[in-house]
Amino acid sequence: MSAATPAGGAGRRAAAGSGGEEGAQRTRDVCSAEHAGWLTMPGRRLLTNPSRILHGLVRPGDTVVDLGCGPGFFTLPMAEMVGDGGGVIAVDLQAAMLDKLRSRAERKGLAGRIRLHQCSSDALGLDGERADFALAFWMVHEVPDSARFLEEVHAVLREGAQLLLVEPRGHVSAEAFADTEAAAMRLHMQPTARPKVAFSRTMLLRRA
């Protein structure tokens, strides 16, 4: 798997930025690439260590998806875990985030295992892709239609594949998280575990 420019090009960027007030509302709560530095601060690993969180979920040879990848806090460790025989599809709304990720991946010699994909504000655009695992870390609450988002993720996952969904307690209530779980279960994605992640609500879902 080779690194490339963000999939979709100008068309994706137009989709992400169009729609007037509606488009602004959809992206209002998304962390700007201008403030991406805190997402990769070394101290963050003390609370959300990717190796610990993803242990046993990402294996050599897997194809995995990092949804809302940002500058690659989880993407790069995932690329190390899948090895030369696997690959990571790194998905983000912002081209600037993907540019930051590309630079970091090239410096670490991991660019060949990562494919960058720029989604639109209302669709992942991963038609035809198949994955063994997907991660959605602190991002589903930023999605305008979480039910549709889960449908798209479900379509990407192979039978028996897993989705780790992690949301911040400070932004997502227990009731809202339960609604997300119910939407996943309607798609026959069954909760199998609730891994411990600091300041977070979590569920590990398996696609039937």
Summary of the structure (lengths in Angstrom):
residues: 208
radius of gyration: 15.8
end to end distance: 27.1
largest distance: 43.8
contacts: 649
relative contact order: 0.15
helix: 41%
strand: 25%
